[in-house]
């Protein structure tokens, strides 16, 4: 692996059983190693399954993971990538209804809105509702609203160990 190494997490919030092995194959193809996910039932959507996978790889791996799953309209997923030397962190969110959303993130995982998006929203300052709508779009609020019940349902998922820092 050349360049900066980073890590992240693939959160599959809901997948039909038939797609589960295909998701593993797609992730393994991007990561260059076999991926075996621990699938559990998704309480927020009976009949669908959820899984999480911590990965590490060169900067840009998160983008490649999100892109490899992008055309699969029956999935709800998120991919995170931590910041690394010379690159910002990122989060990609996907829902069947909304498609994919990408945002840069800070070291704490907060969405960072680029200056141009803030300036564009300010263009609608005379119309507070429109300005709010523009900022919600920049933050990916619709994706968060749709994914939150699936995230919460995963609260009983197996423990994910954090990487030791320092």
C-alpha positions as CSV (number, residue, x, y, z in Angstrom):
1,X,0.0,0.0,0.0
2,X,1.6,3.2,-1.1
3,X,0.8,6.6,0.3
4,X,-1.0,7.6,3.5
5,X,-2.8,4.8,5.3
6,X,-6.1,5.4,6.9
7,X,-9.0,3.4,8.4
8,X,-12.7,3.5,8.5
9,X,-15.9,1.6,8.9
10,X,-18.4,0.1,6.4
11,X,-21.8,0.2,8.1
12,X,-24.4,-1.8,6.2
13,X,-27.7,-0.6,7.8
14,X,-30.0,-2.8,5.7
15,X,-29.5,-5.4,3.0
16,X,-31.7,-8.1,1.6
17,X,-30.2,-11.5,2.4
18,X,-29.6,-12.2,-1.3
19,X,-27.2,-9.2,-1.5
20,X,-25.2,-10.1,1.6
21,X,-22.6,-12.3,-0.1
22,X,-22.3,-9.8,-3.0
23,X,-21.6,-7.0,-0.5
24,X,-18.8,-9.1,1.0
25,X,-17.4,-9.8,-2.5
26,X,-17.5,-6.1,-3.4
27,X,-15.8,-4.9,-0.2
28,X,-13.2,-7.7,-0.5
29,X,-12.5,-6.6,-4.1
30,X,-11.9,-3.0,-3.0
31,X,-9.8,-4.0,0.1
32,X,-7.8,-6.7,-1.7
33,X,-8.6,-9.4,0.8
34,X,-11.5,-11.6,1.6
35,X,-14.2,-9.9,3.7
36,X,-16.6,-11.9,5.9
37,X,-19.2,-9.8,7.6
38,X,-21.2,-10.9,10.7
39,X,-24.8,-10.4,9.5
40,X,-27.5,-9.8,12.0
41,X,-31.2,-9.1,11.6
42,X,-32.1,-5.4,11.3
43,X,-34.8,-4.8,13.8
44,X,-35.8,-1.5,12.1
45,X,-36.7,-3.5,8.9
46,X,-37.7,-7.1,9.4
47,X,-36.4,-9.4,6.8
48,X,-33.3,-7.2,6.2
49,X,-29.8,-7.6,7.6
50,X,-27.1,-5.3,9.0
51,X,-23.3,-5.6,9.5
52,X,-20.3,-3.5,10.3
53,X,-16.7,-3.9,9.1
54,X,-13.6,-2.0,10.2
55,X,-11.1,-1.6,7.4
56,X,-7.7,0.0,6.8
57,X,-6.1,0.9,3.6
58,X,-4.7,3.7,1.5
59,X,-6.4,7.1,1.5
60,X,-9.3,7.0,-0.9
61,X,-10.4,3.5,0.1
62,X,-13.6,4.8,1.6
63,X,-14.5,6.5,-1.7
64,X,-13.8,3.2,-3.6
65,X,-15.9,1.2,-1.2
66,X,-18.9,3.7,-1.5
67,X,-18.6,3.7,-5.2
68,X,-18.5,-0.1,-5.4
69,X,-21.9,-0.2,-3.7
70,X,-23.5,2.9,-5.2
71,X,-25.6,1.2,-7.9
72,X,-27.3,-1.2,-5.4
73,X,-30.5,0.6,-4.9
74,X,-31.9,-1.8,-2.2
75,X,-29.1,-1.0,0.3
76,X,-28.8,1.5,3.2
77,X,-25.2,2.0,4.1
78,X,-22.5,4.4,5.3
79,X,-18.8,4.4,4.7
80,X,-16.5,6.4,6.9
81,X,-12.8,7.2,6.3
82,X,-10.6,8.9,8.9
83,X,-8.5,11.8,8.0
84,X,-4.9,10.9,7.1
85,X,-1.8,12.9,6.1
86,X,-2.9,15.3,3.4
87,X,-6.5,14.2,3.2
88,X,-9.7,15.1,5.1
89,X,-11.9,12.5,6.6
90,X,-15.1,11.6,4.7
91,X,-18.5,10.0,5.1
92,X,-20.7,8.6,2.4
93,X,-24.3,7.8,3.2
94,X,-26.7,5.9,0.8
95,X,-30.4,5.2,1.0
96,X,-32.6,3.7,-1.7
97,X,-34.8,6.8,-1.8
98,X,-32.1,9.5,-1.7
99,X,-29.1,7.9,-3.4
100,X,-25.6,8.8,-2.2
101,X,-24.4,11.8,-0.1
102,X,-20.8,12.7,0.6
103,X,-19.3,15.0,3.1
104,X,-15.9,15.9,4.4
105,X,-15.5,15.3,8.2
106,X,-13.3,16.6,10.9
107,X,-11.3,14.5,13.3
108,X,-14.4,14.0,15.5
109,X,-16.6,12.8,12.6
110,X,-18.5,16.1,12.3
111,X,-19.6,17.2,8.8
112,X,-17.5,20.1,7.5
113,X,-19.4,22.4,5.2
114,X,-17.1,24.1,2.5
115,X,-17.1,27.8,2.5
116,X,-18.8,28.0,-1.0
117,X,-21.8,26.0,0.3
118,X,-22.1,28.4,3.3
119,X,-21.9,31.4,1.0
120,X,-24.5,29.8,-1.4
121,X,-26.9,29.3,1.6
122,X,-26.3,32.9,2.7
123,X,-27.6,34.0,-0.7
124,X,-31.0,33.0,0.7
125,X,-30.6,34.9,4.0
126,X,-33.7,37.0,3.2
127,X,-35.7,33.8,3.1
128,X,-34.8,31.9,6.3
129,X,-36.6,28.8,5.3
130,X,-34.7,28.5,2.0
131,X,-31.4,29.2,3.8
132,X,-32.2,26.5,6.4
133,X,-33.1,24.1,3.6
134,X,-29.8,24.8,1.8
135,X,-27.8,24.2,5.0
136,X,-29.7,21.0,5.7
137,X,-28.8,19.8,2.2
138,X,-25.1,20.7,2.8
139,X,-25.2,18.7,6.1
140,X,-27.0,15.7,4.6
141,X,-29.9,16.1,7.0
142,X,-32.3,14.0,4.9
143,X,-29.9,11.1,4.9
144,X,-29.4,11.4,8.6
145,X,-33.1,11.5,9.2
146,X,-33.7,8.4,7.1
147,X,-30.7,6.4,8.5
148,X,-31.1,7.2,12.2
149,X,-33.7,4.5,12.9
150,X,-31.4,2.0,11.3
151,X,-28.3,3.3,13.3
152,X,-30.3,3.2,16.5
153,X,-31.5,-0.4,15.8
154,X,-27.9,-1.4,15.6
155,X,-27.2,-0.2,19.1
156,X,-27.5,-3.8,20.3
157,X,-24.9,-4.9,17.7
158,X,-21.7,-6.7,18.7
159,X,-19.1,-4.4,20.4
160,X,-16.7,-2.7,18.0
161,X,-13.3,-2.1,19.7
162,X,-11.8,1.3,19.2
163,X,-8.2,1.6,18.1
164,X,-5.8,2.6,20.8
165,X,-4.5,6.2,20.4
166,X,-1.1,7.4,21.6
